[in-house]
Amino acid sequence: MQQNIHGGDIYSRQIRLDFSVNGNPLGMPDAAVQAIHEAVQHVGEYPDITAAALTEAVSRMLSGECGREIPKEYLLFGNGASELFLAVVHALKPRNIVIPVPSFYGYEYVAEAAGSHIKYVYLPEETGFRPGRELLQELTADTDMLFVANPNNPTGQLMGREYLQELLEHCRQQGITVVVDECFIEFCESGREQPKFLLGEIGQYENLLLVRAFTKSFAMPGVRLGYLVCSNAELREKIRRQLPEWNLSVFAQRAGIACAEQSEQYLQDTVEYVKNEREYLWEGLEKLGIRVVSGEVDFLLLYTTQHIYDSLLAKGILIRNCENFRGLGEGYYRIAVKKHEENEVLLQELAQITAE
């Protein structure tokens, strides 16, 4: 049986509130819900193997975001970001992969699937787990690929624009392919300008692969839809040939189109809501003596010596125990930013636990 080392394990337990997965607390856009219902009428048909309408919609969405055209040809779609990560390593067959940690386990999973050697770069907590010179020093000429999340998961930290530019230039000089996971970028208030930078400069870096997903930002993890942006035609073709034909269902394509067409207002509302609720949770947790380590997105990384995981689980509340993240350990937990009434319940239950 496959071990679940991610959040969201609600199937083997009695869970009333799941804070272990971090999606958009606003829920899936109504237009996307309607699109999925309408797609039921088309389940007897093969989905568009080229995803032409979806590609057009996402190209327009990204072009509007960064203020310059993102050609349709730059896009590849996958059954979630995870499928794209796997396709990347199978396409390029990197011998040596660098992964700064703590970070998302999925990078390690795909590196092992490709038989790659992994070099872990441990990020110091005193810098808020932000990458710095220690990462650049490990990116040597024998490195084939770098996986990096911006913002990072589980720390929620966003890299600065100047550092990102330095990192990309360094990797280009060393001949290193850079996979930047931006699956949480839409939640960052301070990151509203950064997408314009990376997307706007994508044509300048043929070694850069940007990966995003509708999973988190549009609250549709069960639909499975991710996309990759790359200006290197040869590289894209190698990756495309590692993807199954018809890998996007009619549900994923139609929901994705609906989300892309109303993304601007929806994501603006998302940033504002998440900001307010994140601040509410942060203040409430610190009043209870629970240290908030970091977080600029729709989740917070916590540290406490109290064993809150089991106590909350007994109350039907699931949070993410982060002790199995490389670079973390016992006492670290991650919680999602959810609806206000749900966040209130979490703080109330934690208040009872910490008072015992």
Secondary structure in CASP SS format (residue, H / E / C, confidence):
PFRMAT SS
TARGET T0000
AUTHOR 0000-0000-0000
METHOD secondary structure of the structure
MODEL  1
M C 1.00
Q C 1.00
Q C 1.00
N C 1.00
I C 1.00
H C 1.00
G C 1.00
G C 1.00
D C 1.00
I C 1.00
Y C 1.00
S C 1.00
R C 1.00
Q C 1.00
I C 1.00
R C 1.00
L E 1.00
D E 1.00
F C 1.00
S C 1.00
V C 1.00
N C 1.00
G C 1.00
N C 1.00
P C 1.00
L C 1.00
G C 1.00
M C 1.00
P C 1.00
D H 1.00
A H 1.00
A H 1.00
V H 1.00
Q H 1.00
A H 1.00
I H 1.00
H H 1.00
E H 1.00
A H 1.00
V H 1.00
Q H 1.00
H H 1.00
V C 1.00
G C 1.00
E C 1.00
Y C 1.00
P C 1.00
D C 1.00
I C 1.00
T C 1.00
A C 1.00
A H 1.00
A H 1.00
L H 1.00
T H 1.00
E H 1.00
A H 1.00
V H 1.00
S H 1.00
R H 1.00
M H 1.00
L H 1.00
S H 1.00
G H 1.00
E H 1.00
C H 1.00
G C 1.00
R C 1.00
E C 1.00
I C 1.00
P C 1.00
K H 1.00
E H 1.00
Y H 1.00
L E 1.00
L E 1.00
F E 1.00
G E 1.00
N C 1.00
G C 1.00
A H 1.00
S H 1.00
E H 1.00
L H 1.00
F H 1.00
L H 1.00
A H 1.00
V H 1.00
V H 1.00
H H 1.00
A H 1.00
L H 1.00
K C 1.00
P C 1.00
R C 1.00
N E 1.00
I E 1.00
V E 1.00
I E 1.00
P E 1.00
V E 1.00
P C 1.00
S C 1.00
F C 1.00
Y H 1.00
G H 1.00
Y H 1.00
E H 1.00
Y H 1.00
V H 1.00
A H 1.00
E H 1.00
A H 1.00
A C 1.00
G C 1.00
S C 1.00
H E 1.00
I E 1.00
K E 1.00
Y E 1.00
V E 1.00
Y E 1.00
L C 1.00
P C 1.00
E H 1.00
E H 1.00
T H 1.00
G C 1.00
F C 1.00
R C 1.00
P C 1.00
G C 1.00
R H 1.00
E H 1.00
L H 1.00
L H 1.00
Q H 1.00
E H 1.00
L C 1.00
T C 1.00
A C 1.00
D C 1.00
T C 1.00
D C 1.00
M E 1.00
L E 1.00
F E 1.00
V E 1.00
A E 1.00
N C 1.00
P C 1.00
N C 1.00
N C 1.00
P C 1.00
T C 1.00
G C 1.00
Q C 1.00
L C 1.00
M C 1.00
G C 1.00
R H 1.00
E H 1.00
Y H 1.00
L H 1.00
Q H 1.00
E H 1.00
L H 1.00
L H 1.00
E H 1.00
H H 1.00
C H 1.00
R H 1.00
Q H 1.00
Q H 1.00
G C 1.00
I C 1.00
T E 1.00
V E 1.00
V E 1.00
V E 1.00
D E 1.00
E C 1.00
C C 1.00
F C 1.00
I H 1.00
E H 1.00
F H 1.00
C C 1.00
E C 1.00
S C 1.00
G C 1.00
R C 1.00
E C 1.00
Q H 1.00
P H 1.00
K H 1.00
F H 1.00
L H 1.00
L H 1.00
G H 1.00
E C 1.00
I H 1.00
G H 1.00
Q H 1.00
Y C 1.00
E C 1.00
N C 1.00
L E 1.00
L E 1.00
L E 1.00
V E 1.00
R E 1.00
A E 1.00
F H 1.00
T H 1.00
K H 1.00
S H 1.00
F C 1.00
A C 1.00
M C 1.00
P C 1.00
G C 1.00
V C 1.00
R C 1.00
L C 1.00
G E 1.00
Y E 1.00
L E 1.00
V E 1.00
C C 1.00
S C 1.00
N C 1.00
A H 1.00
E H 1.00
L H 1.00
R H 1.00
E H 1.00
K H 1.00
I H 1.00
R H 1.00
R C 1.00
Q C 1.00
L C 1.00
P C 1.00
E C 1.00
W C 1.00
N C 1.00
L C 1.00
S C 1.00
V H 1.00
F H 1.00
A H 1.00
Q H 1.00
R H 1.00
A H 1.00
G H 1.00
I H 1.00
A H 1.00
C H 1.00
A H 1.00
E H 1.00
Q C 1.00
S H 1.00
E H 1.00
Q H 1.00
Y H 1.00
L H 1.00
Q H 1.00
D H 1.00
T H 1.00
V H 1.00
E H 1.00
Y H 1.00
V H 1.00
K H 1.00
N H 1.00
E H 1.00
R H 1.00
E H 1.00
Y H 1.00
L H 1.00
W H 1.00
E H 1.00
G H 1.00
L H 1.00
E H 1.00
K H 1.00
L C 1.00
G C 1.00
I C 1.00
R E 1.00
V E 1.00
V E 1.00
S E 1.00
G C 1.00
E C 1.00
V C 1.00
D C 1.00
F E 1.00
L E 1.00
L E 1.00
L E 1.00
Y E 1.00
T C 1.00
T C 1.00
Q C 1.00
H C 1.00
I H 1.00
Y H 1.00
D H 1.00
S H 1.00
L H 1.00
L H 1.00
A H 1.00
K C 1.00
G C 1.00
I E 1.00
L E 1.00
I C 1.00
R E 1.00
N E 1.00
C C 1.00
E C 1.00
N C 1.00
F C 1.00
R C 1.00
G C 1.00
L C 1.00
G C 1.00
E C 1.00
G C 1.00
Y E 1.00
Y E 1.00
R E 1.00
I E 1.00
A E 1.00
V C 1.00
K C 1.00
K C 1.00
H H 1.00
E H 1.00
E H 1.00
N H 1.00
E H 1.00
V H 1.00
L H 1.00
L H 1.00
Q H 1.00
E H 1.00
L H 1.00
A H 1.00
Q H 1.00
I H 1.00
T H 1.00
A H 1.00
E C 1.00
END
